[in-house]
């Protein structure tokens, strides 16, 4: 009797409902939106990892995940994301992301299908085309990358980002460190800023940034409770980074500007601890008593000012410093401290977070200051030692008595009494 080899029995799905296809574990699930059964890849090759992925995925179906998200229109998905950011991010971050979203929508409307859906972003060519077009509009690489990051965040928010390993941000040139001012430029800027009443906020903001190293956004978002005039300090509890939470001592000039801003804020109705040091200016059109529309301007202490950009541009141009940025004042403050040899640890504690590149830059300035200080100390010590040696030699000569005897000079040391013939 000839024995034949039996084919192995096919293994059925296990009770966990996962099965392998093309090397990865999959499972089937019922779409709660349509009632249809769908296949879902876990993207895992390990069985236990696949079971964990399936468990988490099925939990997420309870009102938090829509399997049809890939068919969402981009405009609707973006608006939903911004609605979430309204409660998850700061007002400043939301404002910046809205500006980037406007740029995204404008260009995508030109290069993408009219009915653009999230599934259309599975093709990396669409994003690459966007990058090329934006660069063609003379937009900087960093701006394009920030817009790309926003697009990525929108897709990830709806669990539709599938381009890891394909998407590449544009290379960004290394940004230069900020501009520092000469003493003459500082005087010219400050004197110009205080020359006009309409530049009052810009003037005091300039003083605070230049004398404390605070960021402009930190000055704008200062609340009344953060300013302690008696202790001459500002206590920051909200900043761009965690390292930015710090206590800042105020020198005489910064203290005076803080005092003047407090007085101004109180006159504008800032009478609560949470009110802002520089209240926002609100413009509105209301109906007057006669029924005619009237434009009004008022200040809202419950909200901070957005900027003093117009005043800054005007005063810097008048001071002959066109192009100077408000952030350059922070750089000027840090540079001034580095040049006088302020320790790096003290500098970073006062300035808040510094990137590694900026820390290295200011460290280089500090090292040059340390070298100058070392050379100066060396010169002082050399002069001191020369003076000591000269004094010692003079004293030695004073203590020596010369006596002529039979044509010979005999020197006698007055302190020891020893004599020697001097030829």
Secondary structure as UniProt FT lines:
FT   TURN            15..16
FT   STRAND          18..21
FT   TURN            22..23
FT   STRAND          24..30
FT   TURN            32..34
FT   STRAND          37..41
FT   HELIX           47..60
FT   TURN            61..64
FT   TURN            67..68
FT   HELIX           69..71
FT   HELIX           74..88
FT   HELIX           91..111
FT   TURN            114..115
FT   HELIX           118..122
FT   HELIX           124..136
FT   TURN            137..138
FT   HELIX           141..157
FT   TURN            158..159
FT   TURN            164..166
FT   HELIX           183..193
FT   TURN            194..195
FT   HELIX           197..199
FT   HELIX           200..212
FT   HELIX           216..220
FT   HELIX           224..226
FT   STRAND          227..228
FT   TURN            229..232
FT   STRAND          233..236
FT   HELIX           242..244
FT   STRAND          246..249
FT   HELIX           252..267
FT   TURN            268..269
FT   TURN            273..274
FT   STRAND          279..287
FT   TURN            289..290
FT   STRAND          293..304
FT   HELIX           309..318
FT   TURN            319..320
FT   TURN            322..323
FT   HELIX           327..339
FT   TURN            340..341
FT   HELIX           344..351
FT   HELIX           356..398
FT   STRAND          400..405
FT   TURN            406..407
FT   STRAND          408..413
FT   TURN            414..416
FT   STRAND          419..422
//
